[in-house]
Amino acid sequence: MVLCVRPVERSHQRIVAVTEVALCSSVPTQILLGALLRLGGVAPIDDTGQLSLTFVFTLSVADTGLLIGLMTALTWVRRERVAALWLGGRPVGREARLGALLVPLVFLLVVVLLNVLHVAAPWLHNVPTNPLEQLAATPGRAAVFAVVAVLAGGVREELQRAFLLQRFEQHLGGATAGVVLLSAGFGAGHFVQGWDAVVTTALLGAFWAVLYLWRRSSVAPLVCHAGFNTLEVLRVAAFGV
């Protein structure tokens, strides 16, 4: 009897985990929030035919809050500790310093990687002008977009990555499968920026995933990701490329 029950229980847990991964993937929440914004008169494209900073800012901030609330609730339902998931057992200050120290290294590696891709595989640079760069075209817009980059990038994506990695580790094939699949999805989410951005962000996602699994804390990858995104916004604001 026990042998019959356990496979059923494992199958049930996998179904629940898949559902949680789908709910917290940002796809359903952003579709819902995007639809609500359109109903409220906030269009994704402005009068000039470019991405609307108002739409991007509102969607990103709302999605961050909604996802964090959803992941917290789902963690509580499993009777697990949110602090254990996102903070682990390491000192927060030390983890934050590690993340900050990694920012220039990650930024340099990305610059090198993009230049190598442009020389070795120029066809990957299929989007001449990154549509997100216009969101940081002026100092004021750059400041607003920096908030988006930190909240939606550094905070939301790293807390989300930890939550999803835990589901893969526990029920969906293990940590390695989670790193590969989540990083591929992270890269694919940047398709609008070009294939070179897809490759680069997929590798970045894998780096931050491995960093989380190593430290068992979201603090270092969160600080590193937020710092990297901030440097990217400053680069675009300063040089426009």
DRENPA-3360 file (N, C-alpha, C; in nm, 2 decimals, always signed):
BEGIN
1 = MVLCVRPV = +0.08/-0.12/+0.00/+0.00/+0.00/+0.00/+0.09/+0.13/+0.00 ~ +0.19/+0.13/+0.08/+0.28/+0.24/+0.09/+0.35/+0.26/-0.05 ~ +0.39/+0.16/-0.11/+0.45/+0.17/-0.24/+0.36/+0.23/-0.35 ~ +0.23/+0.22/-0.33/+0.14/+0.28/-0.43/+0.11/+0.42/-0.39 ~ +0.12/+0.46/-0.27/+0.09/+0.59/-0.23/+0.20/+0.69/-0.26 ~ +0.32/+0.65/-0.24/+0.44/+0.74/-0.26/+0.45/+0.79/-0.40 ~ +0.44/+0.71/-0.51/+0.44/+0.77/-0.64/+0.33/+0.87/-0.67 ~ +0.21/+0.84/-0.61/+0.10/+0.93/-0.63/+0.13/+1.07/-0.56;
9 = ERSHQRIV = +0.19/+1.06/-0.44/+0.23/+1.18/-0.37/+0.33/+1.26/-0.44 ~ +0.43/+1.19/-0.50/+0.54/+1.26/-0.57/+0.48/+1.32/-0.70 ~ +0.39/+1.25/-0.76/+0.33/+1.31/-0.88/+0.25/+1.43/-0.85 ~ +0.18/+1.43/-0.74/+0.10/+1.54/-0.69/+0.19/+1.66/-0.66 ~ +0.30/+1.64/-0.60/+0.40/+1.74/-0.56/+0.46/+1.80/-0.69 ~ +0.48/+1.72/-0.79/+0.54/+1.78/-0.92/+0.43/+1.87/-0.98 ~ +0.31/+1.82/-0.98/+0.20/+1.90/-1.04/+0.19/+2.04/-0.97 ~ +0.19/+2.03/-0.84/+0.19/+2.16/-0.76/+0.31/+2.25/-0.79;
17 = AVTEVALC = +0.43/+2.19/-0.80/+0.55/+2.27/-0.83/+0.54/+2.33/-0.97 ~ +0.50/+2.25/-1.06/+0.48/+2.31/-1.20/+0.39/+2.42/-1.20 ~ +0.28/+2.41/-1.13/+0.18/+2.52/-1.12/+0.24/+2.64/-1.06 ~ +0.32/+2.62/-0.95/+0.38/+2.73/-0.88/+0.48/+2.80/-0.97 ~ +0.56/+2.72/-1.05/+0.66/+2.78/-1.14/+0.59/+2.86/-1.25 ~ +0.48/+2.81/-1.30/+0.40/+2.88/-1.40/+0.35/+3.01/-1.35 ~ +0.29/+3.01/-1.23/+0.23/+3.13/-1.17/+0.33/+3.23/-1.14 ~ +0.45/+3.19/-1.10/+0.55/+3.29/-1.06/+0.66/+3.31/-1.16;
25 = SSVPTQIL = +0.63/+3.28/-1.29/+0.72/+3.30/-1.40/+0.72/+3.44/-1.45 ~ +0.63/+3.52/-1.41/+0.60/+3.66/-1.45/+0.51/+3.67/-1.57 ~ +0.49/+3.55/-1.64/+0.41/+3.56/-1.76/+0.26/+3.59/-1.73 ~ +0.19/+3.51/-1.64/+0.05/+3.54/-1.61/+0.03/+3.67/-1.54 ~ +0.12/+3.70/-1.45/+0.11/+3.83/-1.37/+0.12/+3.95/-1.47 ~ +0.22/+3.94/-1.56/+0.24/+4.06/-1.65/+0.13/+4.07/-1.75 ~ +0.08/+3.96/-1.80/-0.04/+3.96/-1.89/-0.16/+4.02/-1.82 ~ -0.18/+3.98/-1.69/-0.30/+4.04/-1.62/-0.28/+4.19/-1.59;
33 = LGALLRLG = -0.16/+4.23/-1.55/-0.13/+4.37/-1.51/-0.13/+4.45/-1.64 ~ -0.08/+4.40/-1.75/-0.07/+4.47/-1.88/-0.22/+4.50/-1.93 ~ -0.30/+4.40/-1.91/-0.44/+4.42/-1.96/-0.51/+4.52/-1.87 ~ -0.48/+4.52/-1.74/-0.55/+4.62/-1.65/-0.50/+4.76/-1.68 ~ -0.37/+4.77/-1.71/-0.32/+4.90/-1.75/-0.38/+4.96/-1.88 ~ -0.39/+4.87/-1.97/-0.46/+4.91/-2.10/-0.60/+4.95/-2.07 ~ -0.67/+4.88/-1.99/-0.81/+4.92/-1.96/-0.81/+5.05/-1.88 ~ -0.71/+5.08/-1.81/-0.70/+5.21/-1.74/-0.65/+5.32/-1.83;
41 = GVAPIDDT = -0.62/+5.29/-1.95/-0.58/+5.40/-2.05/-0.43/+5.42/-2.06 ~ -0.35/+5.33/-2.00/-0.21/+5.34/-2.01/-0.16/+5.24/-2.12 ~ -0.12/+5.29/-2.23/-0.08/+5.21/-2.34/+0.07/+5.18/-2.34 ~ +0.11/+5.06/-2.39/+0.26/+5.02/-2.39/+0.34/+5.10/-2.48 ~ +0.28/+5.16/-2.58/+0.35/+5.24/-2.68/+0.30/+5.39/-2.67 ~ +0.40/+5.48/-2.67/+0.35/+5.62/-2.66/+0.32/+5.68/-2.79 ~ +0.30/+5.81/-2.80/+0.26/+5.88/-2.92/+0.37/+5.89/-3.02 ~ +0.49/+5.87/-2.98/+0.60/+5.87/-3.08/+0.63/+5.73/-3.14;
49 = GQLSLTFV = +0.55/+5.63/-3.09/+0.58/+5.49/-3.14/+0.68/+5.42/-3.07 ~ +0.72/+5.47/-2.95/+0.83/+5.40/-2.87/+0.76/+5.35/-2.74 ~ +0.84/+5.26/-2.67/+0.79/+5.21/-2.55/+0.76/+5.32/-2.45 ~ +0.65/+5.31/-2.38/+0.61/+5.41/-2.28/+0.68/+5.38/-2.15 ~ +0.75/+5.48/-2.10/+0.82/+5.46/-1.97/+0.72/+5.45/-1.86 ~ +0.61/+5.52/-1.87/+0.50/+5.51/-1.77/+0.45/+5.37/-1.76 ~ +0.42/+5.31/-1.88/+0.37/+5.17/-1.88/+0.47/+5.07/-1.82 ~ +0.60/+5.09/-1.87/+0.70/+5.00/-1.82/+0.73/+5.01/-1.67;
57 = FTLSVADT = +0.73/+5.13/-1.62/+0.75/+5.16/-1.48/+0.64/+5.10/-1.40 ~ +0.51/+5.13/-1.43/+0.40/+5.09/-1.36/+0.39/+4.93/-1.36 ~ +0.41/+4.88/-1.48/+0.40/+4.73/-1.49/+0.51/+4.66/-1.41 ~ +0.63/+4.71/-1.41/+0.74/+4.65/-1.34/+0.72/+4.66/-1.19 ~ +0.69/+4.78/-1.14/+0.67/+4.79/-1.00/+0.55/+4.71/-0.95 ~ +0.44/+4.71/-1.02/+0.33/+4.63/-0.98/+0.36/+4.48/-0.98 ~ +0.42/+4.44/-1.08/+0.46/+4.30/-1.10/+0.55/+4.25/-0.99 ~ +0.65/+4.34/-0.95/+0.74/+4.31/-0.84/+0.66/+4.29/-0.71;
65 = GLLIGLMT = +0.57/+4.38/-0.68/+0.49/+4.36/-0.55/+0.40/+4.24/-0.56 ~ +0.34/+4.22/-0.67/+0.25/+4.11/-0.68/+0.32/+3.97/-0.67 ~ +0.43/+3.96/-0.74/+0.51/+3.84/-0.74/+0.57/+3.81/-0.60 ~ +0.62/+3.91/-0.54/+0.68/+3.89/-0.40/+0.57/+3.84/-0.31 ~ +0.45/+3.90/-0.31/+0.34/+3.86/-0.23/+0.30/+3.72/-0.26 ~ +0.29/+3.69/-0.39/+0.25/+3.55/-0.43/+0.35/+3.45/-0.38 ~ +0.48/+3.47/-0.40/+0.58/+3.38/-0.36/+0.59/+3.36/-0.21 ~ +0.56/+3.47/-0.14/+0.56/+3.46/+0.01/+0.44/+3.38/+0.05;
73 = ALTWVRRE = +0.33/+3.40/-0.01/+0.21/+3.32/+0.03/+0.23/+3.17/+0.00 ~ +0.28/+3.14/-0.12/+0.31/+3.00/-0.15/+0.41/+2.93/-0.06 ~ +0.51/+3.01/-0.02/+0.61/+2.96/+0.07/+0.54/+2.93/+0.21 ~ +0.46/+3.02/+0.26/+0.39/+2.99/+0.38/+0.30/+2.88/+0.37 ~ +0.23/+2.86/+0.26/+0.14/+2.75/+0.24/+0.21/+2.61/+0.26 ~ +0.34/+2.61/+0.21/+0.42/+2.49/+0.23/+0.48/+2.48/+0.37 ~ +0.45/+2.58/+0.45/+0.50/+2.58/+0.59/+0.66/+2.59/+0.59 ~ +0.71/+2.67/+0.49/+0.85/+2.69/+0.48/+0.87/+2.84/+0.52;
81 = RVAALWLG = +1.00/+2.87/+0.55/+1.03/+3.00/+0.60/+1.08/+3.09/+0.48 ~ +1.02/+3.21/+0.47/+1.07/+3.30/+0.37/+1.21/+3.34/+0.39 ~ +1.25/+3.37/+0.52/+1.38/+3.41/+0.55/+1.48/+3.30/+0.51 ~ +1.45/+3.18/+0.53/+1.54/+3.07/+0.49/+1.56/+3.06/+0.34 ~ +1.45/+3.09/+0.26/+1.46/+3.09/+0.12/+1.54/+3.20/+0.06 ~ +1.52/+3.32/+0.11/+1.59/+3.44/+0.05/+1.71/+3.49/+0.12 ~ +1.72/+3.47/+0.25/+1.83/+3.52/+0.33/+1.93/+3.41/+0.37 ~ +1.88/+3.29/+0.38/+1.97/+3.18/+0.42/+2.02/+3.20/+0.56;
89 = GRPVGREA = +2.14/+3.15/+0.59/+2.20/+3.16/+0.72/+2.32/+3.24/+0.73 ~ +2.36/+3.31/+0.62/+2.48/+3.39/+0.62/+2.45/+3.54/+0.66 ~ +2.55/+3.61/+0.71/+2.53/+3.75/+0.75/+2.49/+3.83/+0.62 ~ +2.38/+3.91/+0.63/+2.34/+3.99/+0.52/+2.44/+4.09/+0.47 ~ +2.51/+4.16/+0.56/+2.60/+4.25/+0.52/+2.72/+4.20/+0.44 ~ +2.77/+4.08/+0.49/+2.88/+4.01/+0.42/+2.83/+3.97/+0.28 ~ +2.71/+3.92/+0.27/+2.66/+3.88/+0.13/+2.64/+4.00/+0.04 ~ +2.60/+4.11/+0.10/+2.58/+4.24/+0.02/+2.72/+4.28/-0.03;
97 = RLGALLVP = +2.82/+4.28/+0.05/+2.95/+4.32/+0.01/+3.01/+4.23/-0.10 ~ +2.98/+4.10/-0.09/+3.02/+4.01/-0.20/+2.95/+4.05/-0.33 ~ +2.82/+4.07/-0.32/+2.75/+4.11/-0.44/+2.80/+4.23/-0.50 ~ +2.84/+4.33/-0.42/+2.89/+4.46/-0.47/+3.03/+4.44/-0.53 ~ +3.11/+4.36/-0.47/+3.24/+4.33/-0.53/+3.24/+4.26/-0.66 ~ +3.13/+4.18/-0.69/+3.12/+4.11/-0.81/+3.07/+4.20/-0.93 ~ +3.01/+4.32/-0.90/+2.95/+4.40/-1.00/+3.05/+4.44/-1.11 ~ +3.17/+4.50/-1.08/+3.26/+4.54/-1.19/+3.31/+4.42/-1.27;
105 = LVFLLVVV = +3.33/+4.30/-1.20/+3.37/+4.18/-1.27/+3.27/+4.14/-1.37 ~ +3.14/+4.13/-1.33/+3.04/+4.09/-1.42/+3.02/+4.19/-1.53 ~ +3.03/+4.32/-1.50/+3.01/+4.42/-1.61/+3.13/+4.41/-1.71 ~ +3.25/+4.38/-1.67/+3.36/+4.37/-1.76/+3.35/+4.24/-1.84 ~ +3.30/+4.13/-1.78/+3.29/+4.01/-1.86/+3.18/+4.02/-1.96 ~ +3.07/+4.09/-1.93/+2.96/+4.12/-2.03/+3.01/+4.20/-2.15 ~ +3.09/+4.30/-2.12/+3.15/+4.39/-2.22/+3.23/+4.30/-2.32 ~ +3.32/+4.22/-2.26/+3.41/+4.13/-2.33/+3.33/+4.03/-2.42;
113 = LLNVLHVA = +3.23/+3.97/-2.35/+3.14/+3.87/-2.42/+3.07/+3.93/-2.54 ~ +3.01/+4.05/-2.52/+2.94/+4.11/-2.63/+3.03/+4.15/-2.75 ~ +3.15/+4.19/-2.72/+3.24/+4.23/-2.82/+3.29/+4.10/-2.90 ~ +3.31/+3.99/-2.82/+3.35/+3.87/-2.89/+3.24/+3.82/-2.98 ~ +3.11/+3.83/-2.93/+3.00/+3.78/-3.01/+2.98/+3.87/-3.14 ~ +3.01/+4.00/-3.12/+2.99/+4.09/-3.24/+3.10/+4.06/-3.35 ~ +3.22/+4.01/-3.30/+3.32/+3.97/-3.40/+3.30/+3.83/-3.45 ~ +3.28/+3.74/-3.36/+3.27/+3.60/-3.40/+3.13/+3.56/-3.46;
121 = APWLHNVP = +3.03/+3.62/-3.42/+2.89/+3.59/-3.47/+2.81/+3.72/-3.48 ~ +2.85/+3.80/-3.58/+2.78/+3.93/-3.60/+2.64/+3.92/-3.63 ~ +2.59/+3.81/-3.68/+2.45/+3.79/-3.71/+2.36/+3.79/-3.59 ~ +2.42/+3.76/-3.47/+2.35/+3.76/-3.35/+2.30/+3.90/-3.31 ~ +2.37/+4.00/-3.36/+2.33/+4.14/-3.33/+2.23/+4.18/-3.43 ~ +2.11/+4.13/-3.42/+2.00/+4.15/-3.51/+1.91/+4.26/-3.48 ~ +1.93/+4.33/-3.37/+1.85/+4.45/-3.33/+1.95/+4.57/-3.32 ~ +1.95/+4.65/-3.42/+2.05/+4.76/-3.43/+2.04/+4.86/-3.31;
129 = TNPLEQLA = +1.91/+4.89/-3.27/+1.89/+4.98/-3.16/+1.81/+4.91/-3.05 ~ +1.87/+4.89/-2.93/+1.79/+4.83/-2.82/+1.67/+4.92/-2.79 ~ +1.55/+4.86/-2.79/+1.43/+4.94/-2.77/+1.42/+4.99/-2.62 ~ +1.50/+4.93/-2.53/+1.50/+4.97/-2.39/+1.59/+5.09/-2.37 ~ +1.68/+5.11/-2.46/+1.78/+5.22/-2.44/+1.71/+5.36/-2.44 ~ +1.60/+5.37/-2.52/+1.53/+5.50/-2.52/+1.47/+5.54/-2.39 ~ +1.45/+5.44/-2.30/+1.39/+5.46/-2.17/+1.49/+5.54/-2.08 ~ +1.62/+5.54/-2.12/+1.72/+5.61/-2.04/+1.78/+5.72/-2.12;
137 = ATPGRAAV = +1.70/+5.78/-2.21/+1.76/+5.88/-2.31/+1.79/+6.01/-2.25 ~ +1.73/+6.05/-2.14/+1.75/+6.18/-2.07/+1.78/+6.15/-1.92 ~ +1.85/+6.24/-1.85/+1.88/+6.21/-1.71/+1.75/+6.18/-1.63 ~ +1.64/+6.25/-1.65/+1.52/+6.22/-1.58/+1.46/+6.08/-1.60 ~ +1.46/+6.05/-1.73/+1.41/+5.92/-1.77/+1.51/+5.81/-1.72 ~ +1.64/+5.84/-1.72/+1.73/+5.74/-1.68/+1.71/+5.71/-1.53 ~ +1.68/+5.81/-1.45/+1.66/+5.80/-1.31/+1.54/+5.71/-1.28 ~ +1.43/+5.73/-1.36/+1.31/+5.65/-1.34/+1.34/+5.50/-1.39;
145 = FAVVAVLA = +1.41/+5.49/-1.50/+1.44/+5.36/-1.55/+1.53/+5.28/-1.46 ~ +1.62/+5.36/-1.39/+1.71/+5.29/-1.29/+1.63/+5.23/-1.18 ~ +1.52/+5.29/-1.14/+1.44/+5.23/-1.04/+1.38/+5.10/-1.09 ~ +1.33/+5.10/-1.21/+1.28/+4.98/-1.27/+1.39/+4.87/-1.28 ~ +1.51/+4.91/-1.32/+1.62/+4.81/-1.33/+1.65/+4.75/-1.20 ~ +1.65/+4.83/-1.09/+1.68/+4.77/-0.96/+1.57/+4.69/-0.90 ~ +1.44/+4.74/-0.91/+1.33/+4.67/-0.86/+1.30/+4.54/-0.94 ~ +1.27/+4.56/-1.07/+1.23/+4.45/-1.15/+1.34/+4.36/-1.18;
153 = GGVREELQ = +1.47/+4.41/-1.19/+1.58/+4.33/-1.22/+1.64/+4.27/-1.10 ~ +1.70/+4.36/-1.02/+1.78/+4.31/-0.90/+1.69/+4.24/-0.80 ~ +1.58/+4.31/-0.76/+1.50/+4.25/-0.65/+1.41/+4.14/-0.70 ~ +1.32/+4.17/-0.79/+1.22/+4.07/-0.83/+1.28/+3.95/-0.90 ~ +1.37/+3.97/-0.99/+1.42/+3.85/-1.06/+1.51/+3.76/-0.98 ~ +1.58/+3.82/-0.88/+1.66/+3.73/-0.80/+1.58/+3.66/-0.69 ~ +1.48/+3.72/-0.63/+1.39/+3.65/-0.54/+1.31/+3.55/-0.61 ~ +1.27/+3.58/-0.73/+1.20/+3.49/-0.82/+1.29/+3.37/-0.86;
161 = RAFLLQRF = +1.42/+3.40/-0.89/+1.51/+3.29/-0.93/+1.53/+3.19/-0.81 ~ +1.54/+3.24/-0.69/+1.56/+3.16/-0.57/+1.44/+3.07/-0.55 ~ +1.32/+3.13/-0.56/+1.19/+3.05/-0.54/+1.18/+2.94/-0.65 ~ +1.20/+2.97/-0.77/+1.19/+2.87/-0.88/+1.30/+2.77/-0.87 ~ +1.42/+2.81/-0.84/+1.53/+2.71/-0.82/+1.49/+2.61/-0.71 ~ +1.43/+2.66/-0.60/+1.39/+2.57/-0.49/+1.29/+2.46/-0.54 ~ +1.19/+2.51/-0.62/+1.09/+2.42/-0.68/+1.16/+2.31/-0.77 ~ +1.25/+2.35/-0.85/+1.32/+2.25/-0.93/+1.41/+2.16/-0.84;
169 = EQHLGGAT = +1.47/+2.21/-0.74/+1.55/+2.13/-0.66/+1.47/+2.02/-0.59 ~ +1.36/+2.06/-0.54/+1.28/+1.97/-0.46/+1.19/+1.87/-0.54 ~ +1.14/+1.92/-0.65/+1.04/+1.84/-0.72/+1.05/+1.82/-0.87 ~ +1.14/+1.90/-0.94/+1.14/+1.90/-1.08/+1.27/+1.87/-1.15 ~ +1.34/+1.78/-1.10/+1.46/+1.73/-1.17/+1.59/+1.78/-1.11 ~ +1.59/+1.86/-1.01/+1.71/+1.90/-0.94/+1.76/+2.04/-0.98 ~ +1.87/+2.08/-0.91/+1.92/+2.22/-0.93/+1.98/+2.24/-1.07 ~ +2.05/+2.14/-1.12/+2.11/+2.16/-1.25/+2.00/+2.19/-1.36;
177 = AGVVLLSA = +1.89/+2.11/-1.36/+1.78/+2.13/-1.45/+1.73/+2.27/-1.43 ~ +1.72/+2.31/-1.31/+1.66/+2.44/-1.28/+1.75/+2.55/-1.33 ~ +1.88/+2.54/-1.32/+1.98/+2.64/-1.37/+1.97/+2.65/-1.52 ~ +1.97/+2.54/-1.59/+1.96/+2.54/-1.73/+1.83/+2.59/-1.79 ~ +1.72/+2.54/-1.74/+1.59/+2.59/-1.79/+1.56/+2.73/-1.75 ~ +1.58/+2.77/-1.63/+1.55/+2.91/-1.59/+1.64/+3.01/-1.66 ~ +1.77/+2.97/-1.68/+1.86/+3.06/-1.75/+1.82/+3.08/-1.90 ~ +1.78/+2.97/-1.96/+1.73/+2.97/-2.10/+1.61/+3.06/-2.11;
185 = GFGAGHFV = +1.52/+3.05/-2.01/+1.40/+3.13/-2.01/+1.43/+3.28/-1.98 ~ +1.53/+3.30/-1.90/+1.57/+3.44/-1.87/+1.63/+3.50/-1.99 ~ +1.71/+3.43/-2.06/+1.77/+3.48/-2.19/+1.66/+3.51/-2.29 ~ +1.57/+3.41/-2.31/+1.46/+3.43/-2.41/+1.37/+3.55/-2.38 ~ +1.36/+3.58/-2.25/+1.28/+3.70/-2.21/+1.34/+3.83/-2.26 ~ +1.47/+3.83/-2.31/+1.53/+3.95/-2.36/+1.54/+3.95/-2.51 ~ +1.46/+3.87/-2.57/+1.46/+3.85/-2.72/+1.45/+3.98/-2.79 ~ +1.36/+4.07/-2.74/+1.34/+4.20/-2.80/+1.46/+4.28/-2.82;
193 = QGWDAVVT = +1.57/+4.25/-2.74/+1.69/+4.32/-2.74/+1.79/+4.26/-2.84 ~ +1.76/+4.15/-2.90/+1.85/+4.08/-3.00/+1.90/+3.95/-2.95 ~ +1.95/+3.87/-3.04/+2.00/+3.74/-3.01/+2.13/+3.75/-2.92 ~ +2.21/+3.85/-2.94/+2.33/+3.87/-2.86/+2.29/+3.89/-2.72 ~ +2.18/+3.97/-2.69/+2.13/+3.99/-2.56/+2.08/+3.86/-2.50 ~ +2.01/+3.78/-2.58/+1.96/+3.65/-2.53/+2.07/+3.56/-2.48 ~ +2.18/+3.55/-2.55/+2.30/+3.47/-2.51/+2.36/+3.53/-2.38 ~ +2.38/+3.66/-2.38/+2.45/+3.72/-2.27/+2.36/+3.71/-2.14;
201 = TALLGAFW = +2.23/+3.74/-2.15/+2.15/+3.74/-2.03/+2.13/+3.59/-1.98 ~ +2.13/+3.50/-2.08/+2.12/+3.36/-2.03/+2.24/+3.32/-1.95 ~ +2.36/+3.36/-1.99/+2.48/+3.33/-1.92/+2.48/+3.40/-1.78 ~ +2.43/+3.53/-1.78/+2.42/+3.60/-1.66/+2.32/+3.53/-1.56 ~ +2.21/+3.49/-1.62/+2.11/+3.42/-1.53/+2.17/+3.29/-1.47 ~ +2.25/+3.22/-1.55/+2.32/+3.10/-1.50/+2.42/+3.14/-1.39 ~ +2.49/+3.25/-1.41/+2.59/+3.29/-1.31/+2.52/+3.32/-1.18 ~ +2.41/+3.40/-1.18/+2.34/+3.44/-1.06/+2.27/+3.32/-0.99;
209 = AVLYLWRR = +2.23/+3.23/-1.08/+2.16/+3.10/-1.02/+2.27/+3.02/-0.94 ~ +2.38/+3.00/-1.00/+2.49/+2.93/-0.94/+2.54/+3.00/-0.81 ~ +2.54/+3.13/-0.82/+2.58/+3.21/-0.70/+2.48/+3.19/-0.59 ~ +2.35/+3.19/-0.62/+2.25/+3.16/-0.52/+2.27/+3.02/-0.46 ~ +2.29/+2.92/-0.54/+2.30/+2.79/-0.49/+2.43/+2.77/-0.41 ~ +2.53/+2.85/-0.44/+2.65/+2.84/-0.36/+2.63/+2.91/-0.22 ~ +2.57/+3.02/-0.22/+2.56/+3.10/-0.10/+2.43/+3.06/-0.02 ~ +2.33/+3.01/-0.09/+2.20/+2.98/-0.03/+2.14/+3.11/+0.03;
217 = SSVAPLVC = +2.16/+3.22/-0.04/+2.11/+3.35/+0.00/+2.09/+3.43/-0.13 ~ +1.98/+3.51/-0.14/+1.96/+3.59/-0.26/+2.03/+3.72/-0.25 ~ +2.09/+3.75/-0.13/+2.14/+3.89/-0.11/+2.26/+3.92/-0.21 ~ +2.35/+3.83/-0.22/+2.47/+3.86/-0.31/+2.42/+3.87/-0.46 ~ +2.35/+3.77/-0.51/+2.30/+3.79/-0.65/+2.21/+3.91/-0.67 ~ +2.13/+3.94/-0.57/+2.04/+4.06/-0.58/+2.12/+4.19/-0.59 ~ +2.22/+4.20/-0.51/+2.30/+4.32/-0.51/+2.38/+4.33/-0.64 ~ +2.44/+4.22/-0.68/+2.52/+4.21/-0.80/+2.43/+4.25/-0.92;
225 = HAGFNTLE = +2.31/+4.19/-0.93/+2.22/+4.21/-1.04/+2.18/+4.36/-1.04 ~ +2.14/+4.41/-0.93/+2.09/+4.55/-0.92/+2.21/+4.65/-0.96 ~ +2.33/+4.62/-0.91/+2.44/+4.70/-0.94/+2.48/+4.70/-1.09 ~ +2.47/+4.58/-1.15/+2.50/+4.56/-1.29/+2.40/+4.64/-1.37 ~ +2.27/+4.63/-1.34/+2.17/+4.70/-1.41/+2.18/+4.85/-1.40 ~ +2.22/+4.90/-1.28/+2.24/+5.04/-1.26/+2.36/+5.09/-1.35 ~ +2.46/+5.02/-1.36/+2.58/+5.05/-1.44/+2.53/+5.06/-1.59 ~ +2.45/+4.96/-1.63/+2.40/+4.96/-1.77/+2.32/+5.09/-1.80;
233 = VLRVAAFG = +2.23/+5.13/-1.70/+2.15/+5.25/-1.72/+2.24/+5.37/-1.73 ~ +2.34/+5.38/-1.64/+2.43/+5.49/-1.65/+2.51/+5.49/-1.78 ~ +2.55/+5.38/-1.82/+2.63/+5.37/-1.95/+2.54/+5.42/-2.06 ~ +2.42/+5.38/-2.07/+2.33/+5.43/-2.18/+2.30/+5.58/-2.17 ~ +2.28/+5.62/-2.04/+2.25/+5.77/-2.02/+2.37/+5.85/-2.06 ~ +2.49/+5.80/-2.03/+2.62/+5.88/-2.06/+2.66/+5.87/-2.20 ~ +2.65/+5.75/-2.27/+2.70/+5.74/-2.40/+2.60/+5.71/-2.51 ~ +2.48/+5.68/-2.47/+2.37/+5.66/-2.56/+2.39/+5.54/-2.65;
241 = V = +2.47/+5.44/-2.61/+2.50/+5.32/-2.69/+2.49/+5.20/-2.59;
% end
